[in-house]
Amino acid sequence: MYKTRYNMLSGFGKMINSSRYSIWYRVQLLSLILIALTLPFSIGINNIAIGLLVLTWILSGHYKEKFKAAFTNKLCLLFLAVFLIQVIGLFYTSDMKEGLGKIERKAALFILPFVLAGLEKLQLKHVHYIVTAFILACTVLSIYALSVLFINYDLLNFDSGLTEYIDNVIGFHHAYSGMYMVFAVAAALYMAFSKESTWSRKYRIPFFIVSVLLYSFLVILAARTAVFTSFLLLFATIIYKVIIYKKLKYIVGAALVCAVIGLIVLSLPNTKNKIAEFESLRGVHSPFTPRLIKWRCSFKILEDQKAWMYGVGTGDVQDHLQVCYTEESFWGDQYLLNAHNEFLEEMARHGLPGALLFIASLVFPFVLSIKYKKWLYTLFLTIFMLCSFTESTLGRQKGVVFYALFNSVFAFHYLRNQKQQPEVVSIA
């Protein structure tokens, strides 16, 4: 397995030094790989990688062509509009400091679509390199976290606060790490079994092994939304296979796999503890009730402020949520809890137009990905949308860059590869 990783990385190096591609193309690709590699780790280093990509855009020239490519691309305009409406919200926000902070954290929503729409089109195998870099980064993160857990805790008996402990070990919230892991698992399986995968057949087993490792970590992490999303994707894949290939044997095999995975998941102490919380805790202490309060408060803000058409501004949502939490006698005001739903966050911030714009920026490419059978993009958007129903996915930079990077790469360098035949990568 370690030899395979070395071969993959040496393959990245050969590609970067290849004379087949221009120097700017190679630096562009290196920058994107570095962004994907550093995404689960340091925000500072990740920002440097993004800066390298922007520097590549500046130094490579041809600005007229780049601006034309960005501003004549309907998907690019749609993605940029999601950021620009945040800027518009500054003009009627009361908390300008918080509003500017939001703009800073969400800058990648503008930078990455704009830059990637105008750069030289990536080869399909290089898109897969970027995704593979992210898979490898998540694998390293998982191995590190599992190593710390095995050294410090008995995982078979430790069930109190394990999820929160893992958050401290890896340095970010399980809502985001869970989203990362479920996409990394789906992408690894895609690279292992999809006919479109540009990796040679000898990498199928390593990709499958990595997917098992990542999913094991996801289950131990016990991020509810991510685990639920993984089961939903598995079920959808089974239905698709049955409909397309009309082979009922998929149902039997998949049912057995689901049963085994389900039993393993339910037998873990951390999972049992979370299930027990649903049964034992009531009222505002129930795991589900707080979200209902947050969602209700999001609608209450719009109603009380008469802001259905324009929202309360980029920086004011949290202040209004705090007031509502206090009125509801909800302990969420002590922790500055957000709405835990990105669609409601956008609606509270920018009204119905903002929510509809955000939804359109997801649904439109989702339809295109299905139309052109670009299933890796479909998987990414499905995972992001499902996670956005229970989390404010664009509330932190970890979510913003994850979405902006892969959404832009897939939209501008994957959908446009629809007629390209996959070139198989075979690294000796």
C-alpha positions in Angstrom: 0.0 0.0 0.0 2.8 2.4 0.9 4.6 1.4 -2.4 1.4 2.3 -4.3 1.2 5.7 -2.6 4.9 6.3 -3.6 4.1 5.3 -7.2 1.2 7.7 -7.3 3.2 10.6 -5.9 6.1 9.8 -8.3 3.5 9.9 -11.1 2.5 13.3 -10.0 6.1 14.4 -10.2 6.6 12.9 -13.7 3.5 14.7 -14.9 4.7 18.0 -13.5 8.1 17.7 -15.2 6.6 16.5 -18.5 7.4 18.6 -21.5 4.0 17.8 -23.0 2.4 20.6 -20.9 3.3 24.3 -20.7 5.0 25.6 -17.6 1.9 27.5 -16.6 -0.3 24.4 -17.0 2.1 22.4 -14.7 2.2 25.1 -12.1 -1.6 25.5 -12.3 -2.0 21.8 -11.7 0.6 21.7 -9.0 -1.3 24.5 -7.2 -4.6 22.7 -7.4 -3.0 19.5 -6.1 -1.5 21.4 -3.2 -4.8 23.0 -2.4 -6.4 19.5 -2.3 -3.6 18.1 -0.3 -3.6 20.8 2.4 -7.4 21.2 2.6 -7.8 18.8 5.6 -4.9 20.4 7.4 -3.5 23.9 8.0 -5.7 26.8 6.8 -2.6 29.0 6.5 -0.8 26.6 4.2 -4.0 26.0 2.2 -4.2 29.8 1.7 -0.6 29.8 0.4 -1.6 27.1 -2.1 -4.5 29.2 -3.2 -2.2 32.2 -3.5 0.1 30.2 -5.7 -2.8 29.4 -8.0 -3.8 33.1 -8.2 -0.1 34.1 -8.9 -0.1 31.6 -11.7 -3.2 33.2 -13.1 -1.6 36.7 -12.9 1.8 35.8 -14.3 0.5 33.7 -17.2 -1.1 36.7 -18.9 -3.8 36.6 -21.6 -6.2 38.5 -19.3 -8.6 39.4 -22.1 -9.2 35.7 -22.9 -9.4 34.8 -19.2 -12.0 37.5 -18.4 -14.0 36.5 -21.5 -13.9 32.8 -20.5 -15.1 33.7 -17.0 -17.8 36.2 -17.9 -19.3 34.2 -20.8 -19.6 31.0 -18.8 -23.1 30.8 -17.3 -22.0 28.5 -14.5 -19.2 30.8 -13.6 -21.6 33.8 -13.4 -24.0 31.8 -11.3 -21.2 30.8 -8.8 -19.8 34.3 -8.7 -23.3 35.7 -8.0 -23.4 33.6 -4.8 -20.4 35.5 -3.5 -21.5 38.9 -4.9 -24.8 38.8 -3.0 -22.8 38.6 0.2 -21.0 41.8 -0.8 -24.4 43.5 -1.6 -25.6 42.4 1.9 -22.8 44.6 3.4 -24.7 47.8 2.3 -27.6 47.1 4.7 -25.9 45.2 7.5 -25.6 46.6 11.0 -22.6 44.6 12.1 -20.1 45.6 9.5 -17.2 43.9 11.4 -19.0 40.5 11.2 -20.0 41.1 7.7 -16.5 41.8 6.5 -15.4 38.7 8.4 -17.9 36.7 6.4 -16.6 38.2 3.2 -13.0 37.3 4.1 -14.0 33.6 5.0 -16.0 33.3 1.8 -13.5 34.9 -0.6 -12.7 31.5 -2.2 -16.3 31.5 -3.5 -15.2 34.3 -5.9 -11.5 33.5 -6.3 -11.6 29.8 -7.3 -14.5 30.0 -9.8 -13.1 33.1 -11.5 -9.6 31.8 -11.7 -10.5 28.2 -12.8 -13.0 29.3 -15.4 -10.2 31.2 -17.2 -7.3 28.8 -16.9 -6.2 26.2 -19.5 -8.6 23.2 -19.5 -7.4 20.3 -17.4 -7.0 16.8 -18.8 -9.4 14.3 -17.3 -6.6 12.3 -15.7 -5.4 15.5 -14.1 -8.8 16.2 -12.6 -8.5 12.7 -11.1 -5.0 13.6 -9.8 -6.6 16.5 -7.8 -9.3 14.2 -6.4 -6.7 11.5 -5.6 -4.6 14.1 -3.8 -7.6 14.9 -1.6 -8.2 11.2 -1.0 -4.5 10.8 0.1 -4.8 13.8 2.4 -7.9 12.4 4.1 -6.2 9.0 4.4 -3.2 10.6 6.2 -5.6 12.5 8.5 -7.5 9.3 9.3 -4.4 7.3 10.0 -3.1 10.1 12.3 -6.4 10.4 14.2 -6.8 6.6 14.5 -3.2 6.3 15.8 -3.8 8.8 18.5 -7.0 7.1 19.5 -5.5 3.6 19.7 -2.6 5.0 21.8 -4.8 6.9 24.2 -8.1 5.1 24.3 -9.8 1.7 24.1 -12.1 2.4 21.2 -14.3 -0.6 22.1 -15.1 0.8 25.5 -14.7 4.5 25.2 -18.0 6.2 24.2 -18.2 9.5 26.1 -17.3 12.5 24.0 -15.3 10.5 21.4 -16.5 12.6 18.5 -15.6 15.8 20.2 -12.2 14.4 21.2 -11.5 13.5 17.5 -12.4 17.1 16.6 -9.7 18.3 18.9 -7.2 15.8 17.5 -7.7 16.7 13.9 -8.4 20.4 14.5 -11.8 20.9 13.0 -15.5 20.1 13.5 -16.9 16.7 12.6 -19.5 18.3 10.4 -16.8 19.2 8.0 -14.5 16.2 8.5 -17.5 13.9 8.1 -18.3 15.7 4.8 -14.7 15.3 3.7 -14.6 11.6 4.6 -17.8 10.6 2.9 -16.7 12.4 -0.3 -13.2 10.8 -0.1 -14.8 7.3 0.4 -17.1 7.9 -2.6 -14.3 9.2 -4.8 -12.0 6.3 -3.8 -14.6 3.8 -4.8 -15.3 5.7 -8.0 -11.6 5.6 -8.9 -11.5 1.8 -8.1 -14.6 0.7 -10.0 -15.7 3.4 -12.5 -15.1 2.8 -16.2 -14.2 6.5 -16.4 -11.3 6.2 -13.9 -8.0 7.1 -15.6 -6.1 5.0 -13.0 -4.9 1.6 -14.3 -6.5 -1.6 -13.0 -3.6 -2.3 -10.6 -4.8 0.6 -8.4 -8.3 -0.7 -7.9 -7.4 -2.8 -4.8 -5.4 0.1 -3.1 -8.2 2.5 -3.8 -10.7 0.0 -2.3 -8.5 -0.5 0.8 -8.3 3.2 1.3 -12.1 3.5 1.0 -12.5 0.9 3.8 -10.0 2.8 6.0 -11.7 6.1 5.4 -15.1 4.7 6.1 -13.9 3.0 9.3 -12.7 6.4 10.5 -16.0 8.0 9.4 -18.0 5.4 11.4 -15.8 5.9 14.5 -16.2 9.7 14.1 -20.0 9.1 14.1 -20.8 12.3 12.2 -24.6 11.6 11.8 -25.2 13.5 8.6 -22.2 12.0 6.9 -23.0 8.4 7.9 -26.6 8.9 6.8 -25.4 10.3 3.5 -23.1 7.4 2.9 -26.0 4.9 3.4 -28.3 7.0 1.1 -25.6 7.1 -1.6 -25.2 3.3 -1.4 -29.0 2.8 -1.7 -29.2 5.2 -4.7 -26.3 3.3 -6.4 -28.0 0.0 -5.9 -31.3 1.3 -7.4 -29.3 2.8 -10.3 -27.5 -0.5 -11.0 -30.8 -2.4 -10.9 -32.5 0.0 -13.3 -29.6 0.3 -15.7 -28.4 -3.3 -15.8 -31.7 -5.0 -14.7 -29.7 -7.4 -12.5 -31.5 -8.2 -9.2 -28.4 -9.8 -7.9 -27.2 -6.4 -7.0 -30.0 -6.1 -4.4 -29.0 -9.3 -2.7 -25.3 -8.5 -2.6 -25.9 -4.9 -1.5 -28.4 -5.9 1.1 -25.8 -8.2 2.7 -23.2 -5.5 2.6 -25.6 -2.9 4.1 -26.6 -5.4 6.8 -23.0 -6.1 7.8 -22.0 -2.4 7.7 -25.1 -1.5 9.7 -24.4 -4.1 12.4 -20.9 -2.9 12.7 -21.9 0.7 12.9 -24.7 0.0 15.5 -22.4 -2.1 17.6 -19.8 0.6 18.2 -20.0 2.4 21.6 -19.9 5.9 20.1 -22.8 5.0 17.9 -24.8 3.4 20.7 -24.2 6.5 22.8 -25.6 8.8 20.1 -28.7 6.5 19.6 -29.3 6.4 23.3 -29.3 10.2 23.3 -32.3 10.2 21.0 -34.1 7.8 23.3 -33.2 9.3 26.7 -32.9 13.1 26.2 -36.0 15.2 25.8 -36.9 18.8 25.2 -34.1 21.2 24.4 -31.5 18.6 25.4 -32.6 16.2 22.6 -30.1 16.0 19.8 -32.7 16.9 17.2 -34.7 19.6 19.1 -31.9 22.2 19.0 -31.9 22.2 15.2 -35.6 22.6 15.1 -35.2 25.7 17.4 -32.5 27.1 15.2 -34.5 26.6 12.0 -37.6 28.1 13.6 -35.6 31.1 14.7 -34.3 31.5 11.1 -37.9 31.9 9.9 -38.8 34.1 12.8 -36.0 36.5 11.9 -37.4 37.0 8.5 -40.9 37.4 9.8 -40.1 39.8 12.6 -37.8 41.9 10.5 -40.1 41.8 7.5 -37.0 40.8 5.5 -38.3 38.0 3.2 -37.2 39.8 0.1 -33.7 41.1 1.1 -32.8 39.4 4.4 -31.1 41.1 7.4 -27.7 41.6 5.8 -24.4 39.7 5.6 -23.3 40.3 9.2 -26.5 40.4 11.2 -27.9 36.9 11.2 -26.0 35.7 14.3 -27.1 38.8 16.3 -30.8 38.1 15.5 -30.4 34.4 16.3 -29.0 35.2 19.7 -32.1 37.3 20.5 -34.4 34.5 19.3 -32.4 31.9 21.4 -32.8 34.0 24.5 -36.6 34.4 23.9 -36.8 30.6 23.4 -34.8 30.0 26.6 -32.4 28.0 24.5 -28.9 27.4 25.6 -27.6 27.9 22.0 -27.0 31.6 22.8 -24.1 30.6 25.1 -22.3 29.0 22.2 -23.2 31.4 19.4 -24.7 28.5 17.4 -25.6 29.2 13.8 -28.7 28.0 11.9 -27.1 24.6 11.1 -28.7 24.8 7.7 -26.9 26.6 4.8 -30.1 27.2 2.9 -31.8 28.9 5.8 -28.6 30.8 6.6 -28.6 32.2 3.0 -32.3 33.0 3.3 -32.0 34.8 6.6 -29.0 36.7 5.3 -30.3 37.7 1.8 -34.0 36.7 1.8 -35.7 34.5 -0.7 -33.6 35.8 -3.7 -30.4 34.7 -1.9 -31.8 31.3 -1.0 -33.0 30.7 -4.5 -29.7 31.8 -6.0 -27.8 29.4 -3.8 -30.2 26.6 -4.7 -29.8 27.3 -8.4 -26.0 27.3 -8.1 -26.4 23.7 -6.9 -29.3 22.3 -8.9 -28.2 23.6 -12.3 -24.8 21.9 -12.3 -26.4 18.9 -10.6 -28.8 18.5 -13.6 -25.9 18.9 -16.0 -23.8 16.3 -14.2 -26.6 13.8 -14.6 -27.2 14.8 -18.2 -23.6 14.1 -19.2 -23.2 11.2 -16.7 -20.4 12.9 -14.8 -21.2 10.9 -11.7 -18.2 12.1 -9.7 -19.6 15.6 -9.9 -23.1 14.2 -9.1 -21.7 12.5 -6.0 -19.9 15.7 -4.8 -23.0 17.9 -5.2 -25.3 15.3 -3.5 -23.0 15.0 -0.5 -22.6 18.8 -0.2 -26.4 19.4 -0.5 -27.3 16.8 2.0 -24.7 18.1 4.5 -26.1 21.6 3.9 -29.5 20.6 5.2 -28.1 20.0 8.7 -25.0 22.2 8.8 -24.0 25.7 7.7 -21.5 24.3 5.3 -20.2 27.7 4.1 -19.9 29.1 7.6 -16.2 28.2 7.9 -13.3 28.3 5.5 -13.0 24.5 5.6 -16.4 24.2 4.0 -16.0 27.2 1.7 -12.7 26.0 0.1 -13.9 22.4 -0.1 -17.0 23.5 -2.0 -15.4 26.2 -4.2 -12.4 24.0 -5.2 -14.2 20.8 -6.3 -17.3 22.6 -7.6 -15.1 24.8 -9.8 -12.8 22.0 -11.0 -15.7 19.8 -11.9 -17.8 22.5 -13.5 -15.1 24.0 -15.7 -12.7 21.0 -16.2 -14.8 17.9 -15.9 -18.2 18.7 -17.5 -16.3 20.2 -20.5 -14.5 16.9 -20.8 -17.7 15.2 -21.8 -16.5 14.0 -25.2 -12.9 13.2 -24.1 -11.9 9.6 -23.9 -10.3 8.6 -20.6 -6.5 8.3 -20.8 -5.4 5.5 -18.5 -2.6 6.4 -16.0 -0.2 3.6 -15.5 2.7 4.5 -13.2 5.5 2.0 -13.1 
